[in-house]
Amino acid sequence: MTKIGFVGLGTMGAPMARNLLSAGHELFFFARRPPIVEEFRQAGAKPCINCAEVAATADLVITIVTADREVEEVLTADDGVVAGGAPGKLVIDMSTISPVTVRRLSHELDAVGMSMLDAPVSGGPSGAQKGTLSIMVGGSEDDFRRAQPVLEVLGEKIFHLGPNGAGQTVKLVNQMIAGGTMALVAEAISVGKAAGLDLHQMIEAVSTSSGNSTIFASRARFVADGFYEPGFKAELMRKDIALGLDLASEFKTPTPVTAAALQQYTTAVQQGLGQLDFAAVAKLLQEDA
């Protein structure tokens, strides 16, 4: 049993934290929403007054929040993880952020004797609930081995990909592919709709053909049914694709398809679709079709 700190009990973090409790780990957490505090208190976790107290109490701290700014605040604010930490403690950040931010924060943690893994995840809320996430890890081999028993509670496929930032780099590559594919799926289905086809028949045919993919299989029916309950929000996909383009720019790599996809998601967010599933990028085309 490990004393684990947890910050970020949202759509992904809450089921992950429940799995850690079910596995017998002692959980210390910080959350601002009273219903979440009460839920996890009743489940046996111990609430803390801030992130510093989480770090002071736990052996390792898991964070999974929205974006770079939130990760920086959790770790480096006056009442953040670094303020309450101590040499030898490990932070596992499972958010999706820039590799540049990861490397800078890992240096700040190193300076006080702490260490960091970047370990973004893929698999959505369902994977978080079932403990079947894919986890992409960057950091030292020693820290990875230390974290592995905890990560194995959360995911089925765990990849140690290199030093700090490597996990985030692979996650952004994944998001570039996923977001770009979804934008193309939306365009293709709009053509079928304009042609007057039965969209469900068309989807069934494509799903057994070379145009099938994980994104098509999981999201095409969202488009056909106009169902966009968020599994992964459009505004988050826009954020991740923008980070992917920043990464490409760092290496002077041309990414015209990803740039076009970013414009689609930016327009979707500007039109008020950001809180819907990222498949809602299709709504930009539905009226025209």
N, C-alpha and C positions, 0 to 999 in steps of 0.2 A: 504494500500500500504506500502510495506517494502522496505527499501534501502538494496539491496542485492549486495554483491561483488561476482565476479565470476572469477576463474582462471582455465583454461583448456578447451578452446573452440575447442575441437577436434571432433572426430566422434560421441562421446556420448555427450560431454559437449555442443556443439553448439546447437543441437535441444532442449536440456534441457533449455538452456539460452533463446532461442526464446519463449519457453512456459512460462517462467517467465515474459518476456516482454508482451506477449499476455494477461497474467493474470493481468496486470496493475502494476506490481512491477517496481520500479526504479532500473536500473542495472548499476553497475560500474564494469569495467573489465580491466584485463591486458592480452595482447596477443602480440606476437612478429611478427606474419605474417601480413604484410600490408593489404592483401586482407580481412583477418578476421577483422582487426581493422576497415577498411572502411565499411564492411558489417554491423557490429554491431553499428557503429556510425550512419549509415543511418537508422538503425532500431530504433534508439532512445536511445541506451545505451551510457554510457559516458566512454571513454577510460582513463586509468590511466597510469602514467609513470612507475610504478612498483607495486609489491604486497603490499608494505607498504602503498602506497596511496590508494589502494583498501580497505585495512583494516581501514584506518583512516576515510574514507568516509562512508563506509557501516555499517549497524547495525549487519549484519551477513555475513559471507564469505563462499561460496561454492567452494571447490577445487575438481577437478577430472582430475588427471594426470596419468602417466604411471605406476610408481612403487615407492617403498619406498624412494629411493634417491631423486626423483623429489618432493615428498610430503615434505620431510625434507627441501629441498632447498626453496620451496615456503613458508613454515612456518617460518623457523629459519635463513635464510640468512640475511645479513646485511640490505637488502632492502626487507625483507620478511614480512609476515603478523604480526608476533609478534612485529617487529620493529614499525609498524604503528598502532598496536592495542591499546586497552584501556580496563581497567577493565569492565567486564560485556558483552563484545562482544563474539559472538559465532562463532566457525568454524565448518562447516559440511564437512568432507572429504568423498567424494563419490568414491574415487579410490579403487582399490583392493590391499591391502598391508598386511604386517604381523601384527597380533594382538600385538606382542611385540613392534613393532614400534609405533602403535597407543597408547599403554599405556604410553610409554616413552614421546611421544609428548604431550599427554594430561596432564602429570605431568608438563611439561615445560610451557604449557599454564596456568595451575592452578597457577603456581608460580607468574604470572603477572596479575592474576585476570580474565583471559579469560577462556573459557570452550570449549569443543570439543565433537562432536558426530562423530563416524565412521558409515557411512551409504552407504556401497557398494550396487551396483544395479545389477539386472539381467533383461534381456529382449531385449538386443541388440539395434542397431540403430533404428529399427522400434518401439520398445517400448519407446525409448527416444523421438522420433518424436510425437508419439500419446499420450504421458503422461501416459502410462500404465505400467511403470516399477514396478518390485518388489524391495522394498527397505528394507534392513536388517540393523537395527540400534542398536548401542551400545552407552551407555552414561547414564547420570542421567535422572530420570523421569521428572524433571523440564525442563531440556534442550530439552528433546524430545517433551514435550508439547509445548514449545516455537517454535520449528522448524516445528511442524506438519502441520500448514497451508501452509507452503512453500513446504514441502515434498508432500503434497496432490496435488499440481500442477504438480509434476513430476511423480508420480506413483499412481497405483490403490491399490496395496497391500503393506502395510507398517507395518513392524513388529518391535516392541521394544523388544529386546532379552536379555537385561541385561546391565551390566556396560561396560565401554570402552573396546573394543576388541571383544565383543560378536558378533557384526555385522560382523566383518571380519572373525571370526571363522566360522559362519554359511555360509558365502559366500565361504570360502575355502572348506568346506564340499561339497557344491553344485558343485564347480569346479572339485573336485576329482571325483564326480559321473559323471558329464558331460563329462570330458575329458576321463575318463576310458571307459565310454559307447561308445564314438565316436571311440576310438581305436578298441573296440570289433566289432562295426558296420562295420568298414573298413575291418577287418579280415573276417567277415561273408560274406560280399558282394564279397570279392575276391574269396571265395570258390564257390559262385554261378557263378561268371564269369568264373572260371576255368572249371566248369561243363558245360559251354556252354548255360546257361539259358538266357532267356530274362530278363534282370535286372529290367526293369520297371514292368513286370508282377510279378516278385519275390517280389519287394518292395510293390506292391499293396497287395499281399497276406499276407506278414508279417505285414503290417500296420493294418490289421483286426484281427491279432492273438496276442498271448501272448508276442511275441518278440517286439511289438511296444513300443515306448517311445517318449517323447518330442524330444530327440536328433535324434532318427530314423526318426520321422516324418519331422523334419526340415532339416536334413542333408543327408539322404540316397540318395536322387536324385542328390545332389551335386556330390556324388561319381559315380553314374551311368552315369551322363552326363559329368563328368570331369570338372565341373564348380566350381571354388574355389574363386570367388570374395569375398573379406573378409567382413564378418559380424562381426567376432571376430577372430583376427589373431592367427595363430599357435604359434607364439613366445610369445604371451600373455597367451595362454593356458599353454604353457610350464612353464612360470613364476608362474602362479597360482598353478599348480600342485606341483611345487617345494616348494612353500610356504606351501601347504597342508602337504607335507611330513615333512617339518621342524616342523610344528605344531604337527604332529603325534609323531615325535621323542621327542619333549618336554614332551609328556605324556607317552612315552615308549609304544606306541601302534603299533603293527605290521600292515603294509600296503603293502603286496607283490603285489597286483594287481595294486595299484596306482604307485608303484615303476616301474613296467613293463611299464605302460602307459607313465611315465616320459621318459623312454629310447626311446620310439617311437617318442615322440614329440622332444626330444633332437636330434635324428637322422634327423628328418624332418627339423629342423632349420639348422643343419649342412649341409644339402643338398640344402640349399637355398630356402626352402619353408616357411620360417618364416613369410613372408608378406602376404601369402595366408590365406584363411579361415582355421580354425583348422581342418576342414574335410579333408584337404590336407594330413593329416597323412595317408590317404588311398593310396596316390601316392607311398608310400614306397613299397606297395604290388602289384601294378597294373602290372608291367612288369613281375614279377614272375607268376602272375595269367594268 
